[in-house]
């Protein structure tokens, strides 16, 4: 075993990667995490790449980990037999004690993540997330109308059921006094008043929040504590609160420049590919504020149009979405190769691990170009 890596096991590296790129940020269609390898086995190196290709795997030393951005097994498979293309790579890794780990859309959404690395490469200072991810649990707001004399016991019942928690605080509520009115009909058994008589009661409007998963529990507690036969209440599902994570970034350039110069900046900042860099817009228009999205980003064109930017850098822009965007929006488009837009992340991820393990773990960025487009005309 390499003395530098004594005491470093795969589980330690996974914990560091999960902290930097939380798996819960991954889209539900994605496949992230450990693909092969024993978490309790020691590893001697980490190689970071965008794709797990044959050429990349050849660069990974024995007893090393390959950290790939793109999942090798993203599409559903029913075999990893050694005579299949992807299965062969899995077998080669396992035979030599090598492991494979993927950080994909969780690395896209993390802060810092893939688009932060792209922005830094282009000289863009990030100010905001282009498409923020929802933060926290799904929440309901409960609005309960209860006689003032019974408001305390209803509040306590709601709190005991899990309502009224905000961050590090509990028993949170808001109330205002008012007047409730009702008319009991035949068959009713009113706690206050009489059948056939309009009743007005001094009531409190009590508001609390609660996780939506506790809706049935909170409702049961409310009914049990409320004095009325038919309590009056509302449940509002709250919109998610955006945080500092999500897909894409918005930022400002270190200096304003024409679109033509900005396009040249992008070309110089990213590794060369046969795809190159192409732009759509007025070449003389001044660019000072831009949006970026590492990887395929035409699904965010609507957000880009509302972002107050002059240009958008991403990859895999298709003809029709780009054409429709240009007809409706003044924001210029700068399209680069998918691999090139995500390659800066490799250095970011490598620095995460170097900062965590220092000299005890050999961390390297694979220089192999895995862009599938390899023939230039």
C-alpha positions in Angstrom: 0.0 0.0 0.0 1.2 3.5 -0.8 2.3 5.1 2.5 0.7 8.4 1.5 -2.7 6.9 1.6 -2.4 4.9 4.8 -5.7 5.3 6.7 -7.7 6.7 3.8 -10.5 4.3 3.0 -13.1 4.8 0.2 -15.8 5.5 2.8 -13.9 8.6 3.9 -13.7 10.0 0.4 -17.4 9.2 -0.2 -18.3 11.2 2.9 -16.3 14.2 1.7 -17.9 14.1 -1.7 -21.4 13.7 -0.2 -20.7 16.8 1.9 -19.6 18.8 -1.1 -22.2 17.5 -3.5 -25.2 16.3 -1.4 -26.9 13.4 -3.1 -30.3 14.7 -2.2 -29.7 17.5 -4.7 -29.7 15.1 -7.6 -32.7 15.0 -9.9 -35.0 12.0 -9.4 -34.1 10.5 -12.8 -30.4 10.7 -12.0 -28.0 8.0 -10.8 -25.3 9.2 -8.4 -23.0 7.8 -5.8 -20.9 4.6 -5.6 -21.1 2.4 -8.7 -18.5 -0.2 -7.8 -16.0 -0.5 -5.0 -15.9 -1.6 -1.3 -16.4 1.4 1.0 -14.2 -0.2 3.6 -11.2 -0.8 1.4 -8.3 1.6 1.3 -7.7 3.7 -1.8 -4.4 5.2 -2.9 -5.6 7.9 -5.4 -8.5 9.7 -6.9 -8.8 10.6 -10.6 -11.4 13.1 -11.6 -13.0 13.1 -15.1 -16.2 14.1 -16.8 -16.8 10.6 -18.3 -15.9 7.1 -17.4 -14.5 6.0 -20.8 -12.0 3.2 -21.6 -9.3 5.8 -22.1 -10.0 7.5 -18.8 -10.2 4.2 -16.9 -6.7 3.3 -18.3 -5.4 6.4 -16.5 -6.7 5.3 -13.1 -4.1 3.5 -11.0 -4.8 0.2 -9.3 -6.6 0.7 -6.0 -7.7 4.1 -7.1 -11.1 5.8 -7.3 -12.5 7.3 -10.5 -14.7 10.3 -9.7 -16.8 10.9 -12.8 -19.4 13.6 -13.4 -21.5 11.6 -15.9 -23.0 8.4 -14.7 -21.8 5.3 -16.5 -25.1 3.5 -15.8 -27.5 6.4 -16.2 -29.8 4.4 -18.5 -31.5 1.3 -17.1 -29.5 -1.8 -17.6 -30.3 -5.5 -16.9 -26.7 -6.8 -17.2 -23.1 -5.7 -16.6 -21.7 -8.8 -18.3 -18.1 -8.5 -19.3 -19.0 -8.9 -22.9 -21.0 -5.7 -22.9 -19.4 -2.3 -23.4 -20.2 -0.8 -20.0 -20.0 -4.2 -18.2 -16.5 -4.7 -19.5 -15.4 -1.4 -17.9 -17.0 -2.4 -14.6 -15.3 -5.7 -14.6 -11.9 -4.1 -15.3 -12.3 -1.7 -12.4 -13.3 -4.4 -9.9 -10.5 -6.8 -10.9 -7.9 -4.3 -10.1 -9.4 -2.9 -6.9 -10.5 0.3 -8.6 -13.7 2.1 -7.6 -16.2 4.3 -9.5 -18.2 7.1 -8.0 -20.5 9.6 -9.8 -21.5 13.1 -8.9 -23.9 14.4 -11.6 -26.9 16.7 -11.1 -26.0 16.9 -7.4 -22.7 18.5 -8.5 -24.6 20.7 -10.9 -26.8 22.0 -8.2 -24.3 22.2 -5.3 -22.8 25.5 -4.2 -20.1 25.6 -5.4 -20.8 23.3 -8.3 -20.4 22.7 -12.0 -21.7 26.1 -13.1 -19.6 27.9 -10.5 -16.5 26.3 -12.0 -17.6 27.3 -15.5 -18.2 30.9 -14.3 -14.8 31.1 -12.6 -13.1 29.9 -15.8 -14.8 32.7 -17.8 -14.0 35.4 -15.3 -17.6 35.7 -14.1 -18.3 36.7 -10.5 -21.4 34.7 -9.4 -24.2 36.7 -7.8 -27.2 34.4 -8.0 -28.6 31.0 -9.0 -30.3 30.9 -12.4 -32.8 28.1 -11.4 -32.8 27.8 -7.6 -33.6 24.4 -6.1 -36.4 24.3 -3.5 -35.0 24.4 0.0 -36.3 22.6 3.1 -39.2 20.3 3.6 -42.7 20.8 2.0 -44.7 22.9 4.4 -48.3 23.7 5.1 -49.7 26.8 6.8 -52.6 25.9 9.1 -55.2 28.6 9.9 -57.4 27.5 12.8 -60.4 29.5 14.2 -61.0 28.6 17.8 -62.9 30.2 20.8 -60.4 32.5 22.6 -60.9 30.5 25.8 -59.8 27.3 24.1 -57.0 28.7 22.0 -54.1 27.7 24.3 -55.1 24.1 24.4 -55.5 23.9 20.6 -52.1 25.5 20.1 -50.5 23.0 22.5 -52.1 20.1 20.7 -50.8 21.5 17.3 -47.3 21.9 18.7 -47.3 18.3 20.2 -48.3 17.0 16.7 -45.2 18.6 15.1 -46.5 22.0 14.1 -44.9 25.3 14.9 -41.3 24.5 14.2 -39.1 27.0 12.4 -35.4 26.2 12.3 -34.1 26.1 15.8 -37.4 27.4 17.3 -40.5 25.5 18.4 -44.0 26.6 19.6 -44.2 29.2 16.9 -47.6 30.7 16.1 -49.4 33.9 15.2 -52.9 34.9 16.5 -55.4 37.7 16.0 -58.7 38.2 17.7 -62.0 38.3 15.8 -65.6 37.2 15.9 -66.9 33.9 14.6 -70.5 33.3 13.5 -72.5 30.2 12.8 -76.1 28.9 12.7 -76.6 25.3 14.0 -79.2 23.3 12.1 -81.3 20.3 13.1 -78.9 17.4 13.8 -76.1 19.6 15.1 -74.8 19.3 18.6 -73.1 22.8 19.1 -70.6 23.2 21.9 -71.7 26.8 22.1 -75.2 28.2 21.3 -78.4 26.4 20.3 -80.0 24.9 17.2 -81.8 27.5 15.2 -80.1 30.5 16.7 -77.3 32.5 15.1 -74.3 32.6 17.5 -71.4 35.0 17.6 -68.3 34.0 19.5 -65.0 35.7 20.4 -62.5 33.6 18.5 -58.8 33.6 17.8 -57.3 33.0 14.3 -54.3 30.8 15.0 -51.7 30.3 12.4 -48.9 27.7 12.5 -46.7 25.9 9.9 -46.1 22.2 9.8 -44.4 19.7 7.4 -47.0 18.5 4.9 -46.1 14.9 5.7 -47.7 15.5 9.1 -51.0 16.7 7.7 -53.0 13.7 9.0 -51.4 13.9 12.4 -52.0 17.6 12.8 -55.6 17.3 11.7 -56.2 14.5 14.2 -54.7 16.6 17.0 -56.7 19.6 16.0 -60.0 17.7 16.0 -59.3 16.1 19.4 -58.4 19.5 21.1 -61.0 21.7 19.4 -64.2 22.2 21.3 -66.4 22.5 18.2 -68.2 19.7 16.5 -67.1 21.1 13.1 -63.9 23.1 13.6 -63.2 25.8 11.0 -59.7 25.7 9.5 -57.7 26.2 6.3 -54.6 24.4 5.0 -52.4 26.2 2.6 -49.5 24.4 0.8 -46.6 26.8 0.9 -44.4 27.5 -2.1 -40.8 26.2 -1.7 -38.2 28.7 -0.5 -35.2 28.9 -2.9 -31.7 28.7 -1.5 -28.2 29.1 -2.8 -28.3 25.8 -4.7 -29.7 25.0 -8.0 -28.9 24.8 -11.7 -27.0 27.5 -13.5 -25.5 30.8 -12.2 -25.9 34.5 -12.9 -23.0 36.8 -12.6 -21.0 39.8 -13.9 -17.9 40.0 -16.0 -14.7 41.6 -14.7 -15.1 44.1 -17.5 -17.9 44.8 -20.1 -17.0 43.8 -23.7 -18.8 43.3 -27.0 -20.4 39.9 -27.6 -17.7 39.1 -30.2 -14.9 39.6 -27.6 -16.9 37.7 -25.0 -17.2 34.8 -27.4 -13.5 34.8 -27.9 -13.0 34.9 -24.1 -15.1 31.7 -23.8 -13.1 30.0 -26.6 -9.8 30.9 -24.9 -11.0 29.9 -21.4 -12.3 26.4 -22.2 -10.5 23.4 -23.7 -10.5 23.2 -27.4 -13.0 20.8 -29.1 -14.2 20.0 -32.6 -17.5 21.5 -31.6 -15.9 24.8 -31.0 -17.7 27.9 -29.7 -20.6 29.5 -31.6 -22.8 32.5 -30.7 -26.1 34.0 -31.7 -26.6 37.7 -31.3 -25.4 41.2 -32.2 -21.6 40.9 -32.2 -21.3 44.6 -31.1 -23.8 44.4 -28.3 -22.1 45.0 -24.9 -22.0 42.1 -22.5 -21.5 42.8 -18.7 -23.9 40.4 -17.0 -24.2 36.8 -18.1 -25.8 33.5 -17.2 -24.0 30.2 -17.4 -25.1 26.5 -17.2 -22.6 23.7 -17.4 -24.0 20.9 -19.5 -27.2 21.0 -21.6 -29.0 24.2 -20.8 -31.8 24.9 -23.3 -34.4 24.0 -20.7 -33.5 27.2 -18.9 -34.0 29.6 -21.7 -37.2 31.0 -20.1 -35.3 31.7 -16.9 -32.5 33.3 -18.9 -34.9 35.7 -20.6 -36.0 36.9 -17.1 -32.6 37.0 -15.6 -31.5 40.5 -16.7 -28.4 39.2 -18.6 -27.0 40.0 -22.0 -25.6 36.6 -22.8 -26.0 32.9 -21.8 -23.3 30.3 -22.0 -24.3 26.7 -22.1 -24.1 23.6 -24.3 -26.2 21.4 -26.5 -28.5 24.2 -27.7 -30.9 22.8 -30.3 -32.0 24.7 -33.5 -35.6 25.2 -32.7 -35.3 26.3 -29.0 -32.5 28.6 -29.9 -34.4 30.1 -32.8 -37.5 30.7 -30.8 -35.5 32.2 -28.0 -33.7 34.7 -30.4 -37.1 35.7 -31.8 -38.4 36.6 -28.4 -35.4 37.6 -26.3 -32.4 40.0 -26.7 -30.2 37.7 -24.7 -27.3 36.4 -26.8 -26.5 32.7 -26.8 -23.0 31.2 -26.6 -23.0 27.5 -27.3 -20.0 25.3 -26.4 -19.3 21.5 -26.3 -21.0 19.7 -23.4 -17.7 18.2 -22.2 -15.9 21.5 -22.3 -18.5 23.3 -20.2 -18.2 20.7 -17.5 -14.4 20.1 -17.6 -13.6 23.0 -15.2 -15.5 21.2 -12.5 -12.9 18.5 -12.4 -10.4 20.9 -10.9 -13.0 22.1 -8.4 -13.7 18.6 -7.3 -10.1 17.7 -7.0 -9.5 20.8 -4.8 -12.3 19.7 -2.6 -10.5 16.4 -1.9 -7.1 18.0 -1.6 -8.5 20.4 0.9 -9.9 17.5 2.9 -7.1 15.0 2.7 -4.0 17.0 1.9 -0.9 15.1 1.0 -2.2 11.7 2.3 -4.2 11.1 -0.9 -3.0 11.5 -4.5 -5.7 13.5 -6.4 -5.4 14.2 -10.1 -7.5 15.5 -12.9 -7.6 13.3 -16.0 -6.5 15.2 -19.1 -8.2 12.8 -21.5 -10.7 14.6 -23.7 -13.9 12.6 -23.6 -15.9 14.8 -25.9 -17.5 12.3 -28.3 -17.1 14.7 -31.2 -13.6 14.1 -32.3 -13.3 14.8 -36.1 -12.8 18.4 -37.3 -13.6 19.5 -40.8 
